[in-house]
Amino acid sequence: MSASPGVMVVTGASRGIGAAVARLAASRGFAVCVNYRSRADLAQGVCDAIIAAGGRACAIQADVSVDAEVVRLFQQVDQWQAGPLLALVNNAGLTHGTRGLFMDMDAEQVAKIVAVNLMGTLSCSREAMRRMALSRGGKGGSIVHVSSQAGVFGGQKIAVYAASKAAINTFTVGLAREAAPEGIRVNSVSPGIIASGEHIGQTAEQQAQLASSIPLQRIGSPDDVAQAVMWLISESASYITGTILPVAGGR
Ligand code: NAP
């Protein structure tokens, strides 16, 4: 375990990609805030594993689609007093229940996808920047959004989900320019098909079919994405900002 470089907030870290990022970040010395929406048991399990391995972690509940809850989340991170906030990974996102014909979706379904995927990312980025910005007494930092290749290619029957991710990609580029003088880098990873979320429940046959459509011939793991996130966060990527890095096996 290396000396603590500070605090990282990972949204939606109770399972899947977020949990993999939280575990890897903790092994690199970050004190990790494991945010979740409803699965307190899973979030606590991620924290327990990190602490058992000698790291620091705390689970904090907040629905990122509700701005007031995001404000409270970051206040609780301040109160944790685990060090300066140096990294944010905007991972929380709706995957289940976002598929369907657009003309069959009602306004509430559309608003929910946009609220979690896009508005949650915006609210968390704002709260993190207020703490990281050099002009506000912060130490700078790094923000990574978990976007999706659907945001580039559109996907099928996931037009709203894809649009929310495309907006995150555009936000990445613009915010990176604004944040650079504040000592903050902003990047995105853009996963392809990853063995988490909606892909967990698929049959072996469905997974094999998906794998055959990927040039590297396998579905990605949450760890594949976590490694890319941690590289973007690290000093090795200190000249990289405003980029969208595909983690998609060539697809
Ligand atoms: P997942 O396994 O379904 O996990 C989703 C996580 O987000 C859970 O920790 C969940 O918390 C949390 N969450 C959901 N809504 C939230 C909210 N309103 N506020 C706070 N937390 C919330 O998802 P995943 O597959 O790892 O996906 C993670 C990210 O990667 C998402 O942004 C997704 O769009 C993106 N992505 C995934 C894939 C893929 O193939 N899996 C591909 C491209 C992009 P609870 O457990 O408490 O509900």
Residues whose N, C-alpha, C, O or C-beta is under 5 A from the ligand:
A	BS01	NAP	G12 A13 S14 R15 G16 I17 G18 N35 Y36 R37 S38 R39 A62 D63 V64 S65 N91 A92 G93 L94 T95 V116 V146 S147 S148 P191 G192 I193 I194 S196 G197
